[in-house]
Amino acid sequence: MASFVNKDEKEGVYRMAQSAKVEDKKLEAIAKAIQNLEFGEVHITIQDGVIVQINRLEKQRFPQKK
């Protein structure tokens, strides 16, 4: 049985696959920013529903002598 898929459907599937790869890379970047972060912040900037920037602020805290 032959499967008939038009060019637009193939391009749509290709774009979805590429988009999924981009999203996976963004999620990996977020996980990497959180990894080994003891004190600090991770800011994720979203514009029009899309992650456009990830900032990591790491703080070093030292015990206080009493």
N, C-alpha and C positions, 0 to 999 in steps of 0.2 A: 504494500500500500504506500503510495507516494505521499509525502508531506509537502504541502504548498505553503510557504511562508514568504510574504512579500518583503521587499527591500526595507521598507519603513519599519516593519516589525523586527527585522534583524538589527537595524540600527538602534531601535529602542532597547532591545535586549543588551546590545553592546554598551550603550550609554548607562544602563542600570548597573551593569557589571563594573564599569569604570567608576561609577559613583559609589558603589559598595566598597571598592578598593580604597577610594579616597577617604570614606568614612572610617574604614578599618585603620588607616594610617593616623587619622585624627584621634581615634580612641586609643591607639598605641601611644601616641604622643602625650595624651592625658595621663595614661597609666604610668608612663616614664616620669612625668613631672611629679606624680604622687609618690613614686617609689623612693624609699629611704628618706622621706621627708619627715623629720622628727618634730620640728616647729616651723610653721610658716603658712603660706597661702598659695593656692593655685587659682588664678583668675582665668575664666574662659569667656572670651568676648564673642558674642553672637550677633550677626547682622543679617537681617532678612531671613532668619531661620537657619543660617549657616554659620558654623564655627569658623571664625576668621583669624583668631589669635589666641594663644595660650601663654600666660605669664606665670612664672614661678618665683616666689619670694621666699627665700630660706632665711631663718633666723637662728642664730647661735645663742644659746642661753648658758650662762655660767652660774654655778651654785654660789650663793652669797654666804660669806663668813659671818657668824654671829658673835 
